[in-house]
Amino acid sequence: MEPIQHELYEYARDRIKQKKGLFYHFILLFLGCIFLIVANKLLGLYPEKTWWTWAVTVWIFLFILHVIKVFVINNFMNKNWEREQIDKLMLRQANKIEKLKNDLENSNSKAE
């Protein structure tokens, strides 16, 4: 397998793993919400209070954060973005090194 094909394969595999984790989270959220409602209503765990709504709300909030991470953040902060950032930093470092070399040469020529 060529390096480019291998990189595309790895990216696709990682994205599928992320989406698979998100779907598992959704199923767990759904089943967990049902369990919390049943625990509150049928099992009689503090039936006078609706504590399960707070638990479900927090869980849905965490699920929304997971969705944002998978579909928004990882979409624009992927391998290409990482490569661009690395290239920028390497160019910045090369420019600093070149400037230091020039400054050193100028100070050496002035000292003579």
MDAnalysis code that builds the backbone (N, CA, C; Angstrom):
import MDAnalysis as mda
import numpy as np

u = mda.Universe.empty(336, n_residues=112, atom_resindex=np.repeat(np.arange(112), 3), trajectory=True)
u.add_TopologyAttr("name", ["N", "CA", "C"] * 112)
u.add_TopologyAttr("resid", np.arange(1, 113))
u.add_TopologyAttr("resname", ["MET", "GLU", "PRO", "ILE", "GLN", "HIS", "GLU", "LEU", "TYR", "GLU", "TYR", "ALA", "ARG", "ASP", "ARG", "ILE", "LYS", "GLN", "LYS", "LYS", "GLY", "LEU", "PHE", "TYR", "HIS", "PHE", "ILE", "LEU", "LEU", "PHE", "LEU", "GLY", "CYS", "ILE", "PHE", "LEU", "ILE", "VAL", "ALA", "ASN", "LYS", "LEU", "LEU", "GLY", "LEU", "TYR", "PRO", "GLU", "LYS", "THR", "TRP", "TRP", "THR", "TRP", "ALA", "VAL", "THR", "VAL", "TRP", "ILE", "PHE", "LEU", "PHE", "ILE", "LEU", "HIS", "VAL", "ILE", "LYS", "VAL", "PHE", "VAL", "ILE", "ASN", "ASN", "PHE", "MET", "ASN", "LYS", "ASN", "TRP", "GLU", "ARG", "GLU", "GLN", "ILE", "ASP", "LYS", "LEU", "MET", "LEU", "ARG", "GLN", "ALA", "ASN", "LYS", "ILE", "GLU", "LYS", "LEU", "LYS", "ASN", "ASP", "LEU", "GLU", "ASN", "SER", "ASN", "SER", "LYS", "ALA", "GLU"])
u.atoms.positions = np.array([
    [0.843, -1.168, 0.000],
    [0.000, 0.000, 0.000],
    [0.898, 1.244, 0.000],
    [0.561, 2.179, -0.841],
    [1.340, 3.416, -0.936],
    [1.119, 4.257, 0.320],
    [2.097, 5.113, 0.632],
    [1.965, 5.937, 1.853],
    [0.718, 6.824, 1.851],
    [0.368, 7.384, 0.707],
    [-0.808, 8.261, 0.656],
    [-2.075, 7.449, 0.898],
    [-2.158, 6.278, 0.283],
    [-3.322, 5.422, 0.491],
    [-3.404, 4.968, 1.950],
    [-2.250, 4.660, 2.518],
    [-2.223, 4.229, 3.916],
    [-2.690, 5.358, 4.830],
    [-2.265, 6.577, 4.544],
    [-2.682, 7.724, 5.346],
    [-4.186, 7.955, 5.230],
    [-4.718, 7.841, 4.008],
    [-6.163, 7.989, 3.815],
    [-6.929, 6.887, 4.547],
    [-6.394, 5.683, 4.506],
    [-7.018, 4.568, 5.208],
    [-7.036, 4.818, 6.716],
    [-5.914, 5.276, 7.260],
    [-5.827, 5.549, 8.702],
    [-6.802, 6.649, 9.110],
    [-6.897, 7.702, 8.278],
    [-7.827, 8.796, 8.572],
    [-9.267, 8.277, 8.569],
    [-9.619, 7.483, 7.543],
    [-10.977, 6.942, 7.455],
    [-11.263, 6.022, 8.634],
    [-10.292, 5.214, 9.017],
    [-10.481, 4.304, 10.154],
    [-10.697, 5.090, 11.444],
    [-9.928, 6.165, 11.644],
    [-10.101, 6.985, 12.845],
    [-11.467, 7.661, 12.873],
    [-11.914, 8.179, 11.716],
    [-13.224, 8.839, 11.656],
    [-14.350, 7.849, 11.949],
    [-14.229, 6.647, 11.405],
    [-15.253, 5.638, 11.656],
    [-15.266, 5.262, 13.133],
    [-14.091, 5.165, 13.738],
    [-14.011, 4.847, 15.163],
    [-14.668, 5.959, 15.996],
    [-14.463, 7.227, 15.602],
    [-15.069, 8.340, 16.316],
    [-16.596, 8.295, 16.198],
    [-17.084, 8.070, 14.976],
    [-18.531, 8.021, 14.757],
    [-19.150, 6.818, 15.457],
    [-18.457, 5.703, 15.455],
    [-18.941, 4.508, 16.139],
    [-19.068, 4.780, 17.643],
    [-18.076, 5.441, 18.218],
    [-18.135, 5.807, 19.628],
    [-19.300, 6.735, 19.921],
    [-19.571, 7.658, 18.990],
    [-20.694, 8.572, 19.154],
    [-22.023, 7.817, 19.126],
    [-22.162, 6.863, 18.229],
    [-23.399, 6.083, 18.166],
    [-23.577, 5.231, 19.420],
    [-22.488, 4.660, 19.934],
    [-22.565, 3.920, 21.196],
    [-23.002, 4.844, 22.325],
    [-22.474, 6.055, 22.336],
    [-22.844, 7.035, 23.358],
    [-24.336, 7.346, 23.263],
    [-24.846, 7.486, 22.035],
    [-26.269, 7.774, 21.849],
    [-27.130, 6.628, 22.369],
    [-26.756, 5.396, 22.040],
    [-27.530, 4.238, 22.505],
    [-27.496, 4.157, 24.027],
    [-26.324, 4.380, 24.602],
    [-26.195, 4.367, 26.056],
    [-27.025, 5.488, 26.683],
    [-27.031, 6.650, 26.060],
    [-27.842, 7.772, 26.535],
    [-29.315, 7.396, 26.522],
    [-29.767, 6.834, 25.427],
    [-31.180, 6.456, 25.298],
    [-31.572, 5.437, 26.360],
    [-30.796, 4.380, 26.473],
    [-31.103, 3.338, 27.462],
    [-30.963, 3.862, 28.894],
    [-29.956, 4.701, 29.116],
    [-29.763, 5.281, 30.445],
    [-30.915, 6.185, 30.844],
    [-31.423, 6.957, 29.896],
    [-32.569, 7.826, 30.195],
    [-33.788, 6.995, 30.560],
    [-34.022, 5.942, 29.806],
    [-35.155, 5.063, 30.122],
    [-34.975, 4.474, 31.521],
    [-33.776, 4.010, 31.818],
    [-33.519, 3.446, 33.146],
    [-33.756, 4.467, 34.253],
    [-33.276, 5.686, 34.056],
    [-33.451, 6.715, 35.091],
    [-34.922, 7.039, 35.318],
    [-35.697, 7.103, 34.243],
    [-37.130, 7.380, 34.376],
    [-37.824, 6.233, 35.109],
    [-37.481, 5.006, 34.713],
    [-38.079, 3.837, 35.371],
    [-37.682, 3.798, 36.839],
    [-36.402, 4.090, 37.115],
    [-35.933, 4.070, 38.503],
    [-36.682, 5.093, 39.339],
    [-36.998, 6.225, 38.752],
    [-37.699, 7.267, 39.497],
    [-39.175, 6.950, 39.662],
    [-39.811, 6.501, 38.602],
    [-41.276, 6.313, 38.632],
    [-41.684, 4.959, 39.207],
    [-41.092, 3.888, 38.718],
    [-41.571, 2.560, 39.099],
    [-40.905, 2.003, 40.343],
    [-39.612, 2.237, 40.480],
    [-38.909, 1.683, 41.628],
    [-39.068, 2.544, 42.877],
    [-39.525, 3.743, 42.704],
    [-39.813, 4.597, 43.839],
    [-38.596, 5.240, 44.473],
    [-37.540, 5.449, 43.686],
    [-36.369, 6.153, 44.217],
    [-36.669, 7.652, 44.200],
    [-37.012, 8.182, 45.338],
    [-37.397, 9.593, 45.483],
    [-38.470, 9.991, 44.469],
    [-39.639, 9.369, 44.506],
    [-40.669, 9.643, 43.494],
    [-41.246, 11.060, 43.565],
    [-41.099, 11.705, 44.720],
    [-41.645, 13.061, 44.837],
    [-40.788, 14.097, 44.125],
    [-39.578, 13.733, 43.786],
    [-38.674, 14.657, 43.093],
    [-38.417, 14.157, 41.680],
    [-38.139, 15.080, 40.807],
    [-37.823, 14.707, 39.419],
    [-36.314, 14.864, 39.199],
    [-35.542, 14.145, 39.976],
    [-34.083, 14.206, 39.879],
    [-33.582, 13.666, 38.553],
    [-34.347, 12.765, 37.951],
    [-33.888, 12.161, 36.701],
    [-33.795, 13.192, 35.579],
    [-34.601, 14.271, 35.656],
    [-34.525, 15.281, 34.593],
    [-33.166, 15.985, 34.603],
    [-32.619, 16.204, 35.793],
    [-31.300, 16.839, 35.877],
    [-30.219, 15.901, 35.354],
    [-30.325, 14.630, 35.707],
    [-29.341, 13.657, 35.229],
    [-29.395, 13.544, 33.713],
    [-30.603, 13.488, 33.160],
    [-30.757, 13.385, 31.702],
    [-30.259, 14.658, 31.027],
    [-30.541, 15.808, 31.609],
    [-30.093, 17.079, 31.025],
    [-28.565, 17.154, 30.972],
    [-27.915, 16.776, 32.042],
    [-26.443, 16.788, 32.061],
    [-25.898, 15.798, 31.037],
    [-26.511, 14.632, 30.971],
    [-26.055, 13.608, 30.032],
    [-26.246, 14.070, 28.586],
    [-27.370, 14.704, 28.284],
    [-27.611, 15.225, 26.934],
    [-26.595, 16.317, 26.613],
    [-26.279, 17.159, 27.585],
    [-25.266, 18.193, 27.372],
    [-23.921, 17.567, 27.017],
    [-23.541, 16.520, 27.747],
    [-22.284, 15.825, 27.442],
    [-22.327, 15.168, 26.067],
    [-23.486, 14.635, 25.693],
    [-23.636, 14.041, 24.366],
    [-23.484, 15.105, 23.281],
    [-24.056, 16.274, 23.506],
    [-23.924, 17.371, 22.526],
    [-22.460, 17.782, 22.385],
    [-21.733, 17.838, 23.495],
    [-20.298, 18.130, 23.417],
    [-19.568, 17.066, 22.605],
    [-19.953, 15.809, 22.776],
    [-19.351, 14.715, 22.007],
    [-19.657, 14.882, 20.515],
    [-20.890, 15.241, 20.174],
    [-21.265, 15.481, 18.773],
    [-20.433, 16.614, 18.184],
    [-20.283, 17.692, 18.932],
    [-19.487, 18.831, 18.453],
    [-18.045, 18.413, 18.224],
    [-17.517, 17.625, 19.136],
    [-16.130, 17.161, 18.989],
    [-15.958, 16.326, 17.727],
    [-16.876, 15.411, 17.479],
    [-16.744, 14.500, 16.337],
    [-17.017, 15.204, 15.016],
    [-18.087, 15.991, 14.934],
    [-18.494, 16.530, 13.647],
    [-17.980, 17.937, 13.351],
    [-17.594, 18.690, 14.364],
    [-17.131, 20.060, 14.114],
    [-15.625, 20.169, 14.321],
    [-15.184, 19.902, 15.531],
    [-13.775, 20.112, 15.860],
    [-12.866, 19.192, 15.055],
    [-13.192, 17.901, 15.018],
    [-12.326, 16.970, 14.295],
    [-12.420, 17.137, 12.788],
    [-13.440, 17.841, 12.306],
    [-13.545, 18.089, 10.871],
    [-12.520, 19.109, 10.397],
    [-12.300, 20.163, 11.162],
    [-11.346, 21.166, 10.694],
    [-9.989, 21.056, 11.376],
    [-9.880, 20.282, 12.420],
    [-8.584, 20.076, 13.073],
    [-8.095, 18.659, 12.790],
    [-8.009, 18.333, 11.503],
    [-7.613, 16.990, 11.104],
    [-6.123, 16.957, 10.771],
    [-5.701, 15.934, 10.057],
    [-4.282, 15.760, 9.720],
    [-3.755, 16.926, 8.879],
    [-4.567, 17.419, 7.945],
    [-4.118, 18.544, 7.115],
    [-3.859, 19.786, 7.970],
    [-4.734, 20.041, 8.922],
    [-4.549, 21.180, 9.804],
    [-3.282, 21.012, 10.624],
    [-3.068, 19.804, 11.149],
    [-1.848, 19.536, 11.923],
    [-0.609, 19.771, 11.073],
    [-0.641, 19.272, 9.838],
    [0.502, 19.433, 8.943],
    [0.777, 20.907, 8.650],
    [-0.285, 21.678, 8.424],
    [-0.120, 23.116, 8.170],
    [0.490, 23.815, 9.386],
    [0.033, 23.469, 10.575],
    [0.566, 24.088, 11.789],
    [2.027, 23.726, 11.997],
    [2.368, 22.465, 11.729],
    [3.769, 22.041, 11.848],
    [4.633, 22.785, 10.844],
    [4.141, 22.915, 9.605],
    [4.905, 23.639, 8.581],
    [5.108, 25.100, 8.974],
    [4.068, 25.725, 9.523],
    [4.193, 27.119, 9.963],
    [5.255, 27.257, 11.055],
    [5.189, 26.360, 12.045],
    [6.156, 26.428, 13.137],
    [7.574, 26.166, 12.649],
    [7.732, 25.203, 11.753],
    [9.065, 24.909, 11.225],
    [9.601, 26.093, 10.430],
    [8.745, 26.747, 9.645],
    [9.166, 27.920, 8.892],
    [9.553, 29.059, 9.838],
    [8.765, 29.244, 10.885],
    [9.065, 30.288, 11.868],
    [10.412, 30.014, 12.560],
    [10.649, 28.746, 12.918],
    [11.917, 28.388, 13.538],
    [13.084, 28.582, 12.573],
    [12.895, 28.200, 11.317],
    [13.956, 28.390, 10.312],
    [14.259, 29.870, 10.132],
    [13.237, 30.715, 10.127],
    [13.448, 32.159, 10.001],
    [14.209, 32.707, 11.208],
    [13.874, 32.243, 12.402],
    [14.581, 32.694, 13.600],
    [16.042, 32.266, 13.567],
    [16.290, 31.030, 13.141],
    [17.670, 30.543, 13.050],
    [18.451, 31.352, 12.030],
    [17.832, 31.635, 10.898],
    [18.494, 32.440, 9.860],
    [18.793, 33.842, 10.379],
    [17.861, 34.418, 11.111],
    [18.075, 35.761, 11.667],
    [19.219, 35.734, 12.678],
    [19.253, 34.701, 13.525],
    [20.341, 34.591, 14.493],
    [21.692, 34.423, 13.796],
    [21.724, 33.646, 12.728],
    [22.964, 33.476, 11.972],
    [23.414, 34.807, 11.380],
    [22.475, 35.542, 10.814],
    [22.803, 36.849, 10.234],
    [23.291, 37.819, 11.307],
    [22.622, 37.825, 12.456],
    [23.046, 38.695, 13.553],
    [24.448, 38.315, 14.039],
    [24.717, 37.025, 14.127],
    [26.026, 36.552, 14.553],
    [27.099, 36.952, 13.554],
    [26.802, 36.786, 12.270],
    [27.773, 37.167, 11.233],
    [28.012, 38.673, 11.252],
    [26.953, 39.452, 11.436],
    [27.108, 40.910, 11.492],
    [27.924, 41.327, 12.712],
    [27.690, 40.680, 13.850],
    [28.462, 41.056, 15.050],
    [29.920, 40.615, 14.908],
    [30.168, 39.496, 14.238],
    [31.541, 39.046, 14.008],
    [32.270, 39.986, 13.042],
    [31.576, 40.449, 12.004],
    [32.209, 41.347, 11.035],
    [32.484, 42.720, 11.648],
    [31.652, 43.155, 12.581],
    [31.864, 44.442, 13.250],
    [33.034, 44.337, 14.243],
    [33.202, 43.160, 14.839],
    [34.254, 42.975, 15.825],
    [35.635, 42.986, 15.171],
    [35.691, 42.644, 13.907],
    [36.994, 42.590, 13.219],
    [37.401, 43.934, 12.802],
])
